Amino acid sequence: KPTGTGFAIFPTAEQALRASTWTGTKIQNRWIKVRLCEVRGDARPSGAGEKPEGCLSAVVSCDPSASEERLLEFFKDCHVSGISC
């Protein structure tokens, strides 16, 4: 059963950070939330809005009916390399 949470994988940390700025936009007329995944270990972001070293993925919270194909299309400008819902 779809939960409305997915994971997006990006080729670079910069593209993942760009995708995270899309929180508050809509997919299928529903608001989404995008946040960077936290990197485990000693890597810490150096300030608000900065990406942790090695961060290449984001958690996407959206309507459960949003398909992987729709999310791939939504993030195409960030060169998303994978989506799992």
C-alpha positions in Angstrom: 0.0 0.0 0.0 1.5 3.4 -0.9 2.5 5.5 2.1 3.2 8.9 0.4 6.9 8.7 1.2 9.6 8.0 -1.4 13.3 8.3 -1.9 15.0 10.2 -4.7 18.6 9.5 -5.7 20.7 12.2 -7.4 24.0 12.0 -9.2 25.5 14.9 -7.2 24.9 16.5 -3.8 24.2 19.8 -5.6 21.3 18.3 -7.5 19.9 16.8 -4.3 20.1 20.2 -2.6 18.4 21.8 -5.6 15.5 19.3 -5.3 15.2 20.0 -1.6 14.3 23.6 -2.5 11.1 22.4 -4.1 9.3 21.8 -0.8 6.0 23.5 -0.9 5.4 22.9 -4.6 2.7 20.6 -5.9 2.6 17.2 -7.6 -0.9 16.1 -8.8 -2.4 19.2 -7.0 -1.0 18.1 -3.6 1.7 19.8 -1.7 5.0 18.0 -1.3 7.8 18.1 1.2 11.4 17.3 0.1 14.2 17.0 2.7 17.8 15.8 2.3 18.6 12.5 3.9 21.0 12.7 6.7 24.5 11.3 6.3 25.5 8.9 9.1 28.8 9.2 10.8 30.8 12.4 11.5 29.6 14.4 8.5 27.5 17.3 9.7 26.0 20.2 7.7 28.0 23.4 8.4 24.9 25.6 8.5 21.2 25.9 7.7 20.4 25.1 4.1 23.8 23.5 3.5 24.1 19.9 2.4 26.0 17.3 4.4 29.1 15.9 2.7 28.2 12.9 0.6 24.4 13.6 0.5 23.0 12.3 -2.7 19.4 11.5 -1.8 16.2 13.1 -0.5 13.0 11.9 1.2 9.9 13.0 -0.6 6.6 13.2 1.2 3.6 13.5 -1.2 0.2 12.1 -2.0 0.3 8.3 -1.9 -1.2 8.2 -5.5 1.9 9.9 -7.0 3.7 7.3 -9.1 7.4 6.7 -9.4 7.1 7.8 -13.0 5.4 11.1 -12.0 8.2 11.8 -9.4 10.9 11.1 -12.0 9.2 13.6 -14.3 8.9 16.1 -11.5 12.6 15.9 -10.6 14.0 15.6 -14.2 15.6 19.1 -14.0 17.7 17.8 -11.1 18.8 14.8 -13.1 17.3 12.3 -10.7 18.9 8.9 -11.1 16.4 6.9 -9.2 13.1 7.0 -7.3 11.5 4.4 -4.9 8.1 4.7 -3.3 
